[in-house]
Amino acid sequence: MKELKKQLYNIFEHPTTHTYGILIHSLIFLNIIVSIIIMFLQTEKELSDYFGIFDIINTINVTLFSLEYILRLYCINYQRRSRFKFAFTPFMLIDLIVILPFYLSIFNLDLGFLRALRVIRIFKLFRVVKYAEFDNLLFSILKEKKEEFIFIFVGLSVVVLTLTPIVYHFEKDAQPEVFTSMLTTMWWAVITFTTVGYGDMFPVTAVGRILTAIVSFLGIALYAIPGSIFTSALLEKMNERKRKRKK
């Protein structure tokens, strides 16, 4: 029994150390992908003739997810970890939420919010990147560059909060039905600054248009900075890992 727990523990927690670890995780990944594809296809009314087949596949998916959940919970105390505490870790909660709607629907409890919870199964993909150490890489970058990210966030917030009342002051009389408050004007500032520009709100006064142009240019110039910081830090970390592997 202890040997079985050890084998299962290595498969699920340290797949690269087990002969069949990578294979089983590849199958888990395939099951996740199939489950997500079926979830999307079940919203296509043109494919209603195949909904019965989709339900069968979905049942198989959930059965496999359930088996994975039970086995993870079963083997975790091999390292003297509490099953109760492990059940409340983020990944295990995601796994539980993924399978819970299916079993509740058996008791005619398939409410709208339960169907919405099925979308959570997408987050199971993070289990895959977990074993690529991407999560550790991400957190280390955020930790090392937190001052830069905080500075940029504060700077952008100041710009948005400064421009919002100015634009509102000039636009509230020209478009009272559009720029109804500073909060709605802040929505304009955010979508303009991020260069999204949905077109649902736009200034018509001269001052408003000038400020829109300024915000758009600032968005193009500054919005890409966090991405460039993250990209450069990620490349630096990846190169560092390669050097360590060579050594």
Biotite code that builds the C-alpha atoms (Angstrom):
import biotite.structure as struc

atoms = struc.array([
    struc.Atom([0.000, 0.000, 0.000], chain_id="A", res_id=1, res_name="MET", atom_name="CA", element="C"),
    struc.Atom([2.825, 2.383, 0.881], chain_id="A", res_id=2, res_name="LYS", atom_name="CA", element="C"),
    struc.Atom([4.604, 1.522, -2.367], chain_id="A", res_id=3, res_name="GLU", atom_name="CA", element="C"),
    struc.Atom([1.431, 2.283, -4.314], chain_id="A", res_id=4, res_name="LEU", atom_name="CA", element="C"),
    struc.Atom([1.148, 5.662, -2.629], chain_id="A", res_id=5, res_name="LYS", atom_name="CA", element="C"),
    struc.Atom([4.774, 6.365, -3.441], chain_id="A", res_id=6, res_name="LYS", atom_name="CA", element="C"),
    struc.Atom([4.292, 5.517, -7.112], chain_id="A", res_id=7, res_name="GLN", atom_name="CA", element="C"),
    struc.Atom([1.145, 7.625, -7.366], chain_id="A", res_id=8, res_name="LEU", atom_name="CA", element="C"),
    struc.Atom([2.761, 10.506, -5.490], chain_id="A", res_id=9, res_name="TYR", atom_name="CA", element="C"),
    struc.Atom([5.718, 10.576, -7.880], chain_id="A", res_id=10, res_name="ASN", atom_name="CA", element="C"),
    struc.Atom([3.421, 10.344, -10.890], chain_id="A", res_id=11, res_name="ILE", atom_name="CA", element="C"),
    struc.Atom([1.239, 13.286, -9.850], chain_id="A", res_id=12, res_name="PHE", atom_name="CA", element="C"),
    struc.Atom([3.677, 15.499, -7.957], chain_id="A", res_id=13, res_name="GLU", atom_name="CA", element="C"),
    struc.Atom([7.028, 14.694, -9.630], chain_id="A", res_id=14, res_name="HIS", atom_name="CA", element="C"),
    struc.Atom([6.158, 13.218, -13.041], chain_id="A", res_id=15, res_name="PRO", atom_name="CA", element="C"),
    struc.Atom([9.664, 13.565, -14.458], chain_id="A", res_id=16, res_name="THR", atom_name="CA", element="C"),
    struc.Atom([10.990, 11.147, -11.809], chain_id="A", res_id=17, res_name="THR", atom_name="CA", element="C"),
    struc.Atom([8.597, 8.348, -12.745], chain_id="A", res_id=18, res_name="HIS", atom_name="CA", element="C"),
    struc.Atom([8.715, 6.087, -15.806], chain_id="A", res_id=19, res_name="THR", atom_name="CA", element="C"),
    struc.Atom([5.080, 6.735, -16.669], chain_id="A", res_id=20, res_name="TYR", atom_name="CA", element="C"),
    struc.Atom([4.804, 10.226, -15.170], chain_id="A", res_id=21, res_name="GLY", atom_name="CA", element="C"),
    struc.Atom([5.119, 12.184, -18.407], chain_id="A", res_id=22, res_name="ILE", atom_name="CA", element="C"),
    struc.Atom([2.816, 9.773, -20.245], chain_id="A", res_id=23, res_name="LEU", atom_name="CA", element="C"),
    struc.Atom([0.063, 10.036, -17.630], chain_id="A", res_id=24, res_name="ILE", atom_name="CA", element="C"),
    struc.Atom([0.332, 13.811, -17.493], chain_id="A", res_id=25, res_name="HIS", atom_name="CA", element="C"),
    struc.Atom([0.144, 13.921, -21.281], chain_id="A", res_id=26, res_name="SER", atom_name="CA", element="C"),
    struc.Atom([-3.101, 11.925, -21.074], chain_id="A", res_id=27, res_name="LEU", atom_name="CA", element="C"),
    struc.Atom([-4.412, 14.273, -18.379], chain_id="A", res_id=28, res_name="ILE", atom_name="CA", element="C"),
    struc.Atom([-3.546, 17.239, -20.599], chain_id="A", res_id=29, res_name="PHE", atom_name="CA", element="C"),
    struc.Atom([-5.312, 15.558, -23.540], chain_id="A", res_id=30, res_name="LEU", atom_name="CA", element="C"),
    struc.Atom([-8.394, 14.995, -21.372], chain_id="A", res_id=31, res_name="ASN", atom_name="CA", element="C"),
    struc.Atom([-8.390, 18.674, -20.374], chain_id="A", res_id=32, res_name="ILE", atom_name="CA", element="C"),
    struc.Atom([-8.149, 19.783, -24.013], chain_id="A", res_id=33, res_name="ILE", atom_name="CA", element="C"),
    struc.Atom([-10.944, 17.434, -25.128], chain_id="A", res_id=34, res_name="VAL", atom_name="CA", element="C"),
    struc.Atom([-13.105, 18.605, -22.211], chain_id="A", res_id=35, res_name="SER", atom_name="CA", element="C"),
    struc.Atom([-12.616, 22.268, -23.157], chain_id="A", res_id=36, res_name="ILE", atom_name="CA", element="C"),
    struc.Atom([-13.335, 21.592, -26.836], chain_id="A", res_id=37, res_name="ILE", atom_name="CA", element="C"),
    struc.Atom([-16.572, 19.784, -25.927], chain_id="A", res_id=38, res_name="ILE", atom_name="CA", element="C"),
    struc.Atom([-17.533, 22.664, -23.636], chain_id="A", res_id=39, res_name="MET", atom_name="CA", element="C"),
    struc.Atom([-17.230, 25.046, -26.594], chain_id="A", res_id=40, res_name="PHE", atom_name="CA", element="C"),
    struc.Atom([-18.996, 22.745, -29.051], chain_id="A", res_id=41, res_name="LEU", atom_name="CA", element="C"),
    struc.Atom([-21.976, 22.309, -26.722], chain_id="A", res_id=42, res_name="GLN", atom_name="CA", element="C"),
    struc.Atom([-22.802, 25.991, -27.229], chain_id="A", res_id=43, res_name="THR", atom_name="CA", element="C"),
    struc.Atom([-23.169, 25.570, -31.026], chain_id="A", res_id=44, res_name="GLU", atom_name="CA", element="C"),
    struc.Atom([-26.869, 25.106, -31.817], chain_id="A", res_id=45, res_name="LYS", atom_name="CA", element="C"),
    struc.Atom([-25.990, 23.795, -35.285], chain_id="A", res_id=46, res_name="GLU", atom_name="CA", element="C"),
    struc.Atom([-24.396, 20.764, -33.609], chain_id="A", res_id=47, res_name="LEU", atom_name="CA", element="C"),
    struc.Atom([-27.480, 19.891, -31.538], chain_id="A", res_id=48, res_name="SER", atom_name="CA", element="C"),
    struc.Atom([-27.689, 16.469, -33.241], chain_id="A", res_id=49, res_name="ASP", atom_name="CA", element="C"),
    struc.Atom([-24.369, 15.577, -31.607], chain_id="A", res_id=50, res_name="TYR", atom_name="CA", element="C"),
    struc.Atom([-25.214, 16.796, -28.099], chain_id="A", res_id=51, res_name="PHE", atom_name="CA", element="C"),
    struc.Atom([-25.858, 13.222, -26.973], chain_id="A", res_id=52, res_name="GLY", atom_name="CA", element="C"),
    struc.Atom([-22.346, 12.211, -28.042], chain_id="A", res_id=53, res_name="ILE", atom_name="CA", element="C"),
    struc.Atom([-20.942, 15.317, -26.365], chain_id="A", res_id=54, res_name="PHE", atom_name="CA", element="C"),
    struc.Atom([-22.694, 14.353, -23.118], chain_id="A", res_id=55, res_name="ASP", atom_name="CA", element="C"),
    struc.Atom([-21.120, 10.888, -23.233], chain_id="A", res_id=56, res_name="ILE", atom_name="CA", element="C"),
    struc.Atom([-17.665, 12.353, -23.828], chain_id="A", res_id=57, res_name="ILE", atom_name="CA", element="C"),
    struc.Atom([-18.240, 14.874, -21.046], chain_id="A", res_id=58, res_name="ASN", atom_name="CA", element="C"),
    struc.Atom([-19.198, 12.031, -18.683], chain_id="A", res_id=59, res_name="THR", atom_name="CA", element="C"),
    struc.Atom([-15.962, 10.229, -19.544], chain_id="A", res_id=60, res_name="ILE", atom_name="CA", element="C"),
    struc.Atom([-13.999, 13.447, -18.998], chain_id="A", res_id=61, res_name="ASN", atom_name="CA", element="C"),
    struc.Atom([-15.530, 14.058, -15.580], chain_id="A", res_id=62, res_name="VAL", atom_name="CA", element="C"),
    struc.Atom([-14.994, 10.410, -14.605], chain_id="A", res_id=63, res_name="THR", atom_name="CA", element="C"),
    struc.Atom([-11.309, 10.725, -15.413], chain_id="A", res_id=64, res_name="LEU", atom_name="CA", element="C"),
    struc.Atom([-11.105, 14.060, -13.582], chain_id="A", res_id=65, res_name="PHE", atom_name="CA", element="C"),
    struc.Atom([-12.768, 12.440, -10.571], chain_id="A", res_id=66, res_name="SER", atom_name="CA", element="C"),
    struc.Atom([-10.333, 9.530, -10.631], chain_id="A", res_id=67, res_name="LEU", atom_name="CA", element="C"),
    struc.Atom([-7.422, 11.944, -10.805], chain_id="A", res_id=68, res_name="GLU", atom_name="CA", element="C"),
    struc.Atom([-8.828, 13.953, -7.881], chain_id="A", res_id=69, res_name="TYR", atom_name="CA", element="C"),
    struc.Atom([-9.322, 10.862, -5.711], chain_id="A", res_id=70, res_name="ILE", atom_name="CA", element="C"),
    struc.Atom([-5.872, 9.457, -6.468], chain_id="A", res_id=71, res_name="LEU", atom_name="CA", element="C"),
    struc.Atom([-4.177, 12.784, -5.740], chain_id="A", res_id=72, res_name="ARG", atom_name="CA", element="C"),
    struc.Atom([-6.003, 12.988, -2.427], chain_id="A", res_id=73, res_name="LEU", atom_name="CA", element="C"),
    struc.Atom([-5.214, 9.359, -1.636], chain_id="A", res_id=74, res_name="TYR", atom_name="CA", element="C"),
    struc.Atom([-1.462, 9.496, -2.207], chain_id="A", res_id=75, res_name="CYS", atom_name="CA", element="C"),
    struc.Atom([-0.649, 12.900, -0.768], chain_id="A", res_id=76, res_name="ILE", atom_name="CA", element="C"),
    struc.Atom([-0.140, 11.657, 2.792], chain_id="A", res_id=77, res_name="ASN", atom_name="CA", element="C"),
    struc.Atom([2.807, 9.590, 1.555], chain_id="A", res_id=78, res_name="TYR", atom_name="CA", element="C"),
    struc.Atom([4.868, 12.639, 2.541], chain_id="A", res_id=79, res_name="GLN", atom_name="CA", element="C"),
    struc.Atom([2.872, 13.014, 5.777], chain_id="A", res_id=80, res_name="ARG", atom_name="CA", element="C"),
    struc.Atom([0.874, 15.921, 4.366], chain_id="A", res_id=81, res_name="ARG", atom_name="CA", element="C"),
    struc.Atom([-2.643, 16.455, 5.664], chain_id="A", res_id=82, res_name="SER", atom_name="CA", element="C"),
    struc.Atom([-5.284, 15.410, 3.163], chain_id="A", res_id=83, res_name="ARG", atom_name="CA", element="C"),
    struc.Atom([-7.652, 17.994, 4.604], chain_id="A", res_id=84, res_name="PHE", atom_name="CA", element="C"),
    struc.Atom([-5.217, 20.872, 4.063], chain_id="A", res_id=85, res_name="LYS", atom_name="CA", element="C"),
    struc.Atom([-4.231, 19.539, 0.650], chain_id="A", res_id=86, res_name="PHE", atom_name="CA", element="C"),
    struc.Atom([-7.914, 19.460, -0.394], chain_id="A", res_id=87, res_name="ALA", atom_name="CA", element="C"),
    struc.Atom([-8.066, 23.233, 0.149], chain_id="A", res_id=88, res_name="PHE", atom_name="CA", element="C"),
    struc.Atom([-5.007, 24.096, -1.948], chain_id="A", res_id=89, res_name="THR", atom_name="CA", element="C"),
    struc.Atom([-5.823, 26.178, -5.069], chain_id="A", res_id=90, res_name="PRO", atom_name="CA", element="C"),
    struc.Atom([-5.289, 23.396, -7.617], chain_id="A", res_id=91, res_name="PHE", atom_name="CA", element="C"),
    struc.Atom([-7.349, 20.868, -5.662], chain_id="A", res_id=92, res_name="MET", atom_name="CA", element="C"),
    struc.Atom([-10.175, 23.382, -5.242], chain_id="A", res_id=93, res_name="LEU", atom_name="CA", element="C"),
    struc.Atom([-10.137, 23.927, -8.999], chain_id="A", res_id=94, res_name="ILE", atom_name="CA", element="C"),
    struc.Atom([-10.293, 20.163, -9.539], chain_id="A", res_id=95, res_name="ASP", atom_name="CA", element="C"),
    struc.Atom([-13.247, 19.902, -7.144], chain_id="A", res_id=96, res_name="LEU", atom_name="CA", element="C"),
    struc.Atom([-15.136, 22.767, -8.784], chain_id="A", res_id=97, res_name="ILE", atom_name="CA", element="C"),
    struc.Atom([-14.598, 21.142, -12.187], chain_id="A", res_id=98, res_name="VAL", atom_name="CA", element="C"),
    struc.Atom([-16.287, 17.872, -11.200], chain_id="A", res_id=99, res_name="ILE", atom_name="CA", element="C"),
    struc.Atom([-18.842, 19.230, -8.713], chain_id="A", res_id=100, res_name="LEU", atom_name="CA", element="C"),
    struc.Atom([-21.441, 20.570, -11.226], chain_id="A", res_id=101, res_name="PRO", atom_name="CA", element="C"),
    struc.Atom([-21.654, 17.179, -12.941], chain_id="A", res_id=102, res_name="PHE", atom_name="CA", element="C"),
    struc.Atom([-22.507, 15.310, -9.737], chain_id="A", res_id=103, res_name="TYR", atom_name="CA", element="C"),
    struc.Atom([-24.894, 17.984, -8.493], chain_id="A", res_id=104, res_name="LEU", atom_name="CA", element="C"),
    struc.Atom([-26.755, 17.853, -11.812], chain_id="A", res_id=105, res_name="SER", atom_name="CA", element="C"),
    struc.Atom([-27.507, 14.176, -11.093], chain_id="A", res_id=106, res_name="ILE", atom_name="CA", element="C"),
    struc.Atom([-29.676, 15.386, -8.185], chain_id="A", res_id=107, res_name="PHE", atom_name="CA", element="C"),
    struc.Atom([-31.464, 17.916, -10.430], chain_id="A", res_id=108, res_name="ASN", atom_name="CA", element="C"),
    struc.Atom([-29.385, 20.762, -9.045], chain_id="A", res_id=109, res_name="LEU", atom_name="CA", element="C"),
    struc.Atom([-28.076, 21.882, -12.431], chain_id="A", res_id=110, res_name="ASP", atom_name="CA", element="C"),
    struc.Atom([-28.583, 25.580, -11.772], chain_id="A", res_id=111, res_name="LEU", atom_name="CA", element="C"),
    struc.Atom([-27.241, 28.362, -13.948], chain_id="A", res_id=112, res_name="GLY", atom_name="CA", element="C"),
    struc.Atom([-24.343, 29.189, -11.684], chain_id="A", res_id=113, res_name="PHE", atom_name="CA", element="C"),
    struc.Atom([-23.349, 25.504, -11.609], chain_id="A", res_id=114, res_name="LEU", atom_name="CA", element="C"),
    struc.Atom([-23.217, 25.363, -15.391], chain_id="A", res_id=115, res_name="ARG", atom_name="CA", element="C"),
    struc.Atom([-21.073, 28.500, -15.323], chain_id="A", res_id=116, res_name="ALA", atom_name="CA", element="C"),
    struc.Atom([-18.641, 26.741, -12.981], chain_id="A", res_id=117, res_name="LEU", atom_name="CA", element="C"),
    struc.Atom([-17.786, 24.320, -15.777], chain_id="A", res_id=118, res_name="ARG", atom_name="CA", element="C"),
    struc.Atom([-15.708, 27.094, -17.304], chain_id="A", res_id=119, res_name="VAL", atom_name="CA", element="C"),
    struc.Atom([-13.305, 26.611, -14.366], chain_id="A", res_id=120, res_name="ILE", atom_name="CA", element="C"),
    struc.Atom([-12.009, 23.458, -16.057], chain_id="A", res_id=121, res_name="ARG", atom_name="CA", element="C"),
    struc.Atom([-9.934, 25.772, -18.278], chain_id="A", res_id=122, res_name="ILE", atom_name="CA", element="C"),
    struc.Atom([-7.839, 26.572, -15.200], chain_id="A", res_id=123, res_name="PHE", atom_name="CA", element="C"),
    struc.Atom([-6.766, 22.937, -15.050], chain_id="A", res_id=124, res_name="LYS", atom_name="CA", element="C"),
    struc.Atom([-4.364, 23.891, -17.829], chain_id="A", res_id=125, res_name="LEU", atom_name="CA", element="C"),
    struc.Atom([-2.326, 25.635, -15.136], chain_id="A", res_id=126, res_name="PHE", atom_name="CA", element="C"),
    struc.Atom([-1.479, 22.194, -13.773], chain_id="A", res_id=127, res_name="ARG", atom_name="CA", element="C"),
    struc.Atom([0.445, 21.601, -16.986], chain_id="A", res_id=128, res_name="VAL", atom_name="CA", element="C"),
    struc.Atom([2.485, 24.808, -16.777], chain_id="A", res_id=129, res_name="VAL", atom_name="CA", element="C"),
    struc.Atom([3.036, 24.075, -13.080], chain_id="A", res_id=130, res_name="LYS", atom_name="CA", element="C"),
    struc.Atom([5.342, 21.200, -13.967], chain_id="A", res_id=131, res_name="TYR", atom_name="CA", element="C"),
    struc.Atom([7.208, 23.382, -16.417], chain_id="A", res_id=132, res_name="ALA", atom_name="CA", element="C"),
    struc.Atom([7.985, 25.564, -13.371], chain_id="A", res_id=133, res_name="GLU", atom_name="CA", element="C"),
    struc.Atom([6.297, 28.461, -15.140], chain_id="A", res_id=134, res_name="PHE", atom_name="CA", element="C"),
    struc.Atom([4.428, 29.442, -11.989], chain_id="A", res_id=135, res_name="ASP", atom_name="CA", element="C"),
    struc.Atom([7.689, 29.703, -10.013], chain_id="A", res_id=136, res_name="ASN", atom_name="CA", element="C"),
    struc.Atom([9.234, 31.650, -12.860], chain_id="A", res_id=137, res_name="LEU", atom_name="CA", element="C"),
    struc.Atom([6.271, 34.024, -12.984], chain_id="A", res_id=138, res_name="LEU", atom_name="CA", element="C"),
    struc.Atom([6.254, 34.684, -9.242], chain_id="A", res_id=139, res_name="PHE", atom_name="CA", element="C"),
    struc.Atom([10.010, 35.245, -9.160], chain_id="A", res_id=140, res_name="SER", atom_name="CA", element="C"),
    struc.Atom([9.722, 37.838, -11.947], chain_id="A", res_id=141, res_name="ILE", atom_name="CA", element="C"),
    struc.Atom([6.859, 39.626, -10.195], chain_id="A", res_id=142, res_name="LEU", atom_name="CA", element="C"),
    struc.Atom([8.825, 39.594, -6.942], chain_id="A", res_id=143, res_name="LYS", atom_name="CA", element="C"),
    struc.Atom([12.015, 40.959, -8.486], chain_id="A", res_id=144, res_name="GLU", atom_name="CA", element="C"),
    struc.Atom([10.279, 43.581, -10.641], chain_id="A", res_id=145, res_name="LYS", atom_name="CA", element="C"),
    struc.Atom([7.519, 44.535, -8.221], chain_id="A", res_id=146, res_name="LYS", atom_name="CA", element="C"),
    struc.Atom([8.889, 48.057, -7.707], chain_id="A", res_id=147, res_name="GLU", atom_name="CA", element="C"),
    struc.Atom([8.830, 48.742, -11.448], chain_id="A", res_id=148, res_name="GLU", atom_name="CA", element="C"),
    struc.Atom([5.311, 47.362, -11.838], chain_id="A", res_id=149, res_name="PHE", atom_name="CA", element="C"),
    struc.Atom([4.048, 49.318, -8.825], chain_id="A", res_id=150, res_name="ILE", atom_name="CA", element="C"),
    struc.Atom([5.622, 52.527, -10.126], chain_id="A", res_id=151, res_name="PHE", atom_name="CA", element="C"),
    struc.Atom([4.025, 52.082, -13.555], chain_id="A", res_id=152, res_name="ILE", atom_name="CA", element="C"),
    struc.Atom([0.636, 51.189, -12.052], chain_id="A", res_id=153, res_name="PHE", atom_name="CA", element="C"),
    struc.Atom([0.687, 54.245, -9.788], chain_id="A", res_id=154, res_name="VAL", atom_name="CA", element="C"),
    struc.Atom([1.795, 56.488, -12.662], chain_id="A", res_id=155, res_name="GLY", atom_name="CA", element="C"),
    struc.Atom([-0.949, 55.250, -14.967], chain_id="A", res_id=156, res_name="LEU", atom_name="CA", element="C"),
    struc.Atom([-3.534, 55.579, -12.199], chain_id="A", res_id=157, res_name="SER", atom_name="CA", element="C"),
    struc.Atom([-2.512, 59.185, -11.598], chain_id="A", res_id=158, res_name="VAL", atom_name="CA", element="C"),
    struc.Atom([-2.871, 59.980, -15.310], chain_id="A", res_id=159, res_name="VAL", atom_name="CA", element="C"),
    struc.Atom([-6.298, 58.380, -15.500], chain_id="A", res_id=160, res_name="VAL", atom_name="CA", element="C"),
    struc.Atom([-7.544, 60.023, -12.296], chain_id="A", res_id=161, res_name="LEU", atom_name="CA", element="C"),
    struc.Atom([-6.241, 63.415, -13.436], chain_id="A", res_id=162, res_name="THR", atom_name="CA", element="C"),
    struc.Atom([-7.755, 63.352, -16.919], chain_id="A", res_id=163, res_name="LEU", atom_name="CA", element="C"),
    struc.Atom([-11.123, 61.899, -15.887], chain_id="A", res_id=164, res_name="THR", atom_name="CA", element="C"),
    struc.Atom([-12.524, 64.987, -14.098], chain_id="A", res_id=165, res_name="PRO", atom_name="CA", element="C"),
    struc.Atom([-11.128, 67.328, -16.753], chain_id="A", res_id=166, res_name="ILE", atom_name="CA", element="C"),
    struc.Atom([-12.826, 65.479, -19.618], chain_id="A", res_id=167, res_name="VAL", atom_name="CA", element="C"),
    struc.Atom([-16.010, 65.116, -17.580], chain_id="A", res_id=168, res_name="TYR", atom_name="CA", element="C"),
    struc.Atom([-16.100, 68.863, -16.949], chain_id="A", res_id=169, res_name="HIS", atom_name="CA", element="C"),
    struc.Atom([-15.944, 69.666, -20.672], chain_id="A", res_id=170, res_name="PHE", atom_name="CA", element="C"),
    struc.Atom([-18.179, 66.842, -21.916], chain_id="A", res_id=171, res_name="GLU", atom_name="CA", element="C"),
    struc.Atom([-20.985, 66.672, -19.331], chain_id="A", res_id=172, res_name="LYS", atom_name="CA", element="C"),
    struc.Atom([-22.862, 69.595, -20.913], chain_id="A", res_id=173, res_name="ASP", atom_name="CA", element="C"),
    struc.Atom([-22.197, 68.575, -24.519], chain_id="A", res_id=174, res_name="ALA", atom_name="CA", element="C"),
    struc.Atom([-23.106, 64.882, -23.949], chain_id="A", res_id=175, res_name="GLN", atom_name="CA", element="C"),
    struc.Atom([-25.023, 64.580, -20.661], chain_id="A", res_id=176, res_name="PRO", atom_name="CA", element="C"),
    struc.Atom([-26.485, 61.214, -21.711], chain_id="A", res_id=177, res_name="GLU", atom_name="CA", element="C"),
    struc.Atom([-23.000, 59.743, -22.403], chain_id="A", res_id=178, res_name="VAL", atom_name="CA", element="C"),
    struc.Atom([-20.689, 61.304, -19.820], chain_id="A", res_id=179, res_name="PHE", atom_name="CA", element="C"),
    struc.Atom([-23.165, 60.923, -16.973], chain_id="A", res_id=180, res_name="THR", atom_name="CA", element="C"),
    struc.Atom([-20.632, 60.855, -14.130], chain_id="A", res_id=181, res_name="SER", atom_name="CA", element="C"),
    struc.Atom([-16.937, 60.752, -13.373], chain_id="A", res_id=182, res_name="MET", atom_name="CA", element="C"),
    struc.Atom([-17.110, 56.996, -12.954], chain_id="A", res_id=183, res_name="LEU", atom_name="CA", element="C"),
    struc.Atom([-18.467, 56.522, -16.474], chain_id="A", res_id=184, res_name="THR", atom_name="CA", element="C"),
    struc.Atom([-15.868, 58.982, -17.727], chain_id="A", res_id=185, res_name="THR", atom_name="CA", element="C"),
    struc.Atom([-13.196, 56.894, -16.045], chain_id="A", res_id=186, res_name="MET", atom_name="CA", element="C"),
    struc.Atom([-14.348, 54.000, -18.247], chain_id="A", res_id=187, res_name="TRP", atom_name="CA", element="C"),
    struc.Atom([-13.628, 56.202, -21.279], chain_id="A", res_id=188, res_name="TRP", atom_name="CA", element="C"),
    struc.Atom([-10.190, 57.065, -19.865], chain_id="A", res_id=189, res_name="ALA", atom_name="CA", element="C"),
    struc.Atom([-9.277, 53.422, -19.294], chain_id="A", res_id=190, res_name="VAL", atom_name="CA", element="C"),
    struc.Atom([-10.352, 52.112, -22.728], chain_id="A", res_id=191, res_name="ILE", atom_name="CA", element="C"),
    struc.Atom([-8.703, 55.097, -24.428], chain_id="A", res_id=192, res_name="THR", atom_name="CA", element="C"),
    struc.Atom([-5.482, 54.762, -22.464], chain_id="A", res_id=193, res_name="PHE", atom_name="CA", element="C"),
    struc.Atom([-5.285, 51.051, -23.233], chain_id="A", res_id=194, res_name="THR", atom_name="CA", element="C"),
    struc.Atom([-5.879, 51.940, -26.918], chain_id="A", res_id=195, res_name="THR", atom_name="CA", element="C"),
    struc.Atom([-8.928, 49.653, -27.042], chain_id="A", res_id=196, res_name="VAL", atom_name="CA", element="C"),
    struc.Atom([-11.381, 52.394, -28.000], chain_id="A", res_id=197, res_name="GLY", atom_name="CA", element="C"),
    struc.Atom([-14.713, 50.568, -28.199], chain_id="A", res_id=198, res_name="TYR", atom_name="CA", element="C"),
    struc.Atom([-16.390, 53.682, -29.607], chain_id="A", res_id=199, res_name="GLY", atom_name="CA", element="C"),
    struc.Atom([-19.230, 53.657, -27.079], chain_id="A", res_id=200, res_name="ASP", atom_name="CA", element="C"),
    struc.Atom([-17.903, 56.900, -25.564], chain_id="A", res_id=201, res_name="MET", atom_name="CA", element="C"),
    struc.Atom([-15.936, 59.628, -27.269], chain_id="A", res_id=202, res_name="PHE", atom_name="CA", element="C"),
    struc.Atom([-15.564, 63.384, -26.652], chain_id="A", res_id=203, res_name="PRO", atom_name="CA", element="C"),
    struc.Atom([-17.045, 65.896, -29.095], chain_id="A", res_id=204, res_name="VAL", atom_name="CA", element="C"),
    struc.Atom([-15.636, 69.111, -27.652], chain_id="A", res_id=205, res_name="THR", atom_name="CA", element="C"),
    struc.Atom([-12.307, 70.509, -28.824], chain_id="A", res_id=206, res_name="ALA", atom_name="CA", element="C"),
    struc.Atom([-10.647, 70.141, -25.422], chain_id="A", res_id=207, res_name="VAL", atom_name="CA", element="C"),
    struc.Atom([-12.025, 66.618, -25.053], chain_id="A", res_id=208, res_name="GLY", atom_name="CA", element="C"),
    struc.Atom([-10.628, 65.570, -28.424], chain_id="A", res_id=209, res_name="ARG", atom_name="CA", element="C"),
    struc.Atom([-7.228, 67.070, -27.647], chain_id="A", res_id=210, res_name="ILE", atom_name="CA", element="C"),
    struc.Atom([-7.110, 65.183, -24.353], chain_id="A", res_id=211, res_name="LEU", atom_name="CA", element="C"),
    struc.Atom([-8.189, 61.999, -26.149], chain_id="A", res_id=212, res_name="THR", atom_name="CA", element="C"),
    struc.Atom([-5.270, 62.363, -28.546], chain_id="A", res_id=213, res_name="ALA", atom_name="CA", element="C"),
    struc.Atom([-2.882, 62.925, -25.629], chain_id="A", res_id=214, res_name="ILE", atom_name="CA", element="C"),
    struc.Atom([-4.217, 59.910, -23.755], chain_id="A", res_id=215, res_name="VAL", atom_name="CA", element="C"),
    struc.Atom([-3.954, 57.729, -26.862], chain_id="A", res_id=216, res_name="SER", atom_name="CA", element="C"),
    struc.Atom([-0.321, 58.714, -27.437], chain_id="A", res_id=217, res_name="PHE", atom_name="CA", element="C"),
    struc.Atom([0.475, 58.125, -23.772], chain_id="A", res_id=218, res_name="LEU", atom_name="CA", element="C"),
    struc.Atom([-1.214, 54.747, -23.984], chain_id="A", res_id=219, res_name="GLY", atom_name="CA", element="C"),
    struc.Atom([0.882, 53.699, -26.968], chain_id="A", res_id=220, res_name="ILE", atom_name="CA", element="C"),
    struc.Atom([4.057, 54.960, -25.299], chain_id="A", res_id=221, res_name="ALA", atom_name="CA", element="C"),
    struc.Atom([3.494, 53.670, -21.766], chain_id="A", res_id=222, res_name="LEU", atom_name="CA", element="C"),
    struc.Atom([1.106, 50.729, -22.004], chain_id="A", res_id=223, res_name="TYR", atom_name="CA", element="C"),
    struc.Atom([3.787, 48.512, -23.556], chain_id="A", res_id=224, res_name="ALA", atom_name="CA", element="C"),
    struc.Atom([6.302, 49.170, -20.773], chain_id="A", res_id=225, res_name="ILE", atom_name="CA", element="C"),
    struc.Atom([5.043, 46.461, -18.356], chain_id="A", res_id=226, res_name="PRO", atom_name="CA", element="C"),
    struc.Atom([5.073, 43.949, -21.199], chain_id="A", res_id=227, res_name="GLY", atom_name="CA", element="C"),
    struc.Atom([8.638, 44.824, -22.163], chain_id="A", res_id=228, res_name="SER", atom_name="CA", element="C"),
    struc.Atom([9.774, 44.587, -18.517], chain_id="A", res_id=229, res_name="ILE", atom_name="CA", element="C"),
    struc.Atom([8.160, 41.173, -18.144], chain_id="A", res_id=230, res_name="PHE", atom_name="CA", element="C"),
    struc.Atom([9.522, 39.917, -21.473], chain_id="A", res_id=231, res_name="THR", atom_name="CA", element="C"),
    struc.Atom([13.092, 41.006, -20.747], chain_id="A", res_id=232, res_name="SER", atom_name="CA", element="C"),
    struc.Atom([12.936, 39.482, -17.240], chain_id="A", res_id=233, res_name="ALA", atom_name="CA", element="C"),
    struc.Atom([11.492, 36.238, -18.642], chain_id="A", res_id=234, res_name="LEU", atom_name="CA", element="C"),
    struc.Atom([14.247, 35.953, -21.250], chain_id="A", res_id=235, res_name="LEU", atom_name="CA", element="C"),
    struc.Atom([16.835, 36.661, -18.575], chain_id="A", res_id=236, res_name="GLU", atom_name="CA", element="C"),
    struc.Atom([15.395, 33.893, -16.356], chain_id="A", res_id=237, res_name="LYS", atom_name="CA", element="C"),
    struc.Atom([15.239, 31.430, -19.245], chain_id="A", res_id=238, res_name="MET", atom_name="CA", element="C"),
    struc.Atom([18.867, 32.119, -20.193], chain_id="A", res_id=239, res_name="ASN", atom_name="CA", element="C"),
    struc.Atom([19.862, 31.731, -16.552], chain_id="A", res_id=240, res_name="GLU", atom_name="CA", element="C"),
    struc.Atom([18.159, 28.323, -16.408], chain_id="A", res_id=241, res_name="ARG", atom_name="CA", element="C"),
    struc.Atom([19.937, 27.246, -19.593], chain_id="A", res_id=242, res_name="LYS", atom_name="CA", element="C"),
    struc.Atom([23.305, 28.226, -18.153], chain_id="A", res_id=243, res_name="ARG", atom_name="CA", element="C"),
    struc.Atom([22.593, 26.239, -14.989], chain_id="A", res_id=244, res_name="LYS", atom_name="CA", element="C"),
    struc.Atom([21.623, 23.184, -17.034], chain_id="A", res_id=245, res_name="ARG", atom_name="CA", element="C"),
    struc.Atom([24.856, 23.397, -19.022], chain_id="A", res_id=246, res_name="LYS", atom_name="CA", element="C"),
    struc.Atom([26.883, 23.544, -15.824], chain_id="A", res_id=247, res_name="LYS", atom_name="CA", element="C"),
])
